[in-house]
Amino acid sequence: MNTKQNQRKQVSKDKIEKAFLTLIHTKPLNKITIQSLCTLAQVNRTTFYAHYADIYALTETIQTGFQQEIRLILKPLDRQTYANIESIFAKLFKFIQAHRDFYGIYLTDHQYFTPPDTPIMPAPSSQFYVDDERHYHLQFFMAGFGAVAREWLRNDCQETTQKMAALICDEYRR
């Protein structure tokens, strides 16, 4: 494929995503129109629809991009001892805080902070749970994390990221 054309496509997508992240600072998701988004991004509607089916598909695409960043945050997690788990969660809450406008909207319509097939934590230790029940505990934890993050955002992130990390760790260890 033509590299120059691929670069133009990527530039258009980047403009659209940046415009969307700008608009969610000022409007709820259901008030963002394709026209206002395209005007701000300086692209035409045809360009938008060449990349996304609708605003919700754009939201999912942005979340998928954020997933890659979240995986990098989680990568240094010591999955044997979990000794650094609290600092990892503090970084995760800092990420959510940095993208609070997006996640404030995303978590309104989604139960999980991350898709269910991309857990933010490994399954709970087999020393605490029977192996065939671990996935249920993981789903419970992930839904709970999403609910805690949603409530924290609703309260305008009043608690520190460290306090939120400690709260999640306390719940996870129970």
Sequence and secondary structure as in RCSB ss.txt:
>XXXX:A:sequence
MNTKQNQRKQVSKDKIEKAFLTLIHTKPLNKITIQSLCTLAQVNRTTFYAHYADIYALTETIQTGFQQEIRLILK
PLDRQTYANIESIFAKLFKFIQAHRDFYGIYLTDHQYFTPPDTPIMPAPSSQFYVDDERHYHLQFFMAGFGAVAR
EWLRNDCQETTQKMAALICDEYRR
>XXXX:A:secstr
  HHHHHHHHHHHHHHHHHHHHHTTTS GGG  HHHHHHHHT  HHHHHHH SSHHHHHHHHHHHHHHHHHHHHT
T  TTT TTHHHHHHHHHHHHHHTHHHHHHHHHH SSSS TTS SS    TTTS GGGHHHHHHHHHHHHHHHHH
HHHHTTT S HHHHHHHHHHHHH 
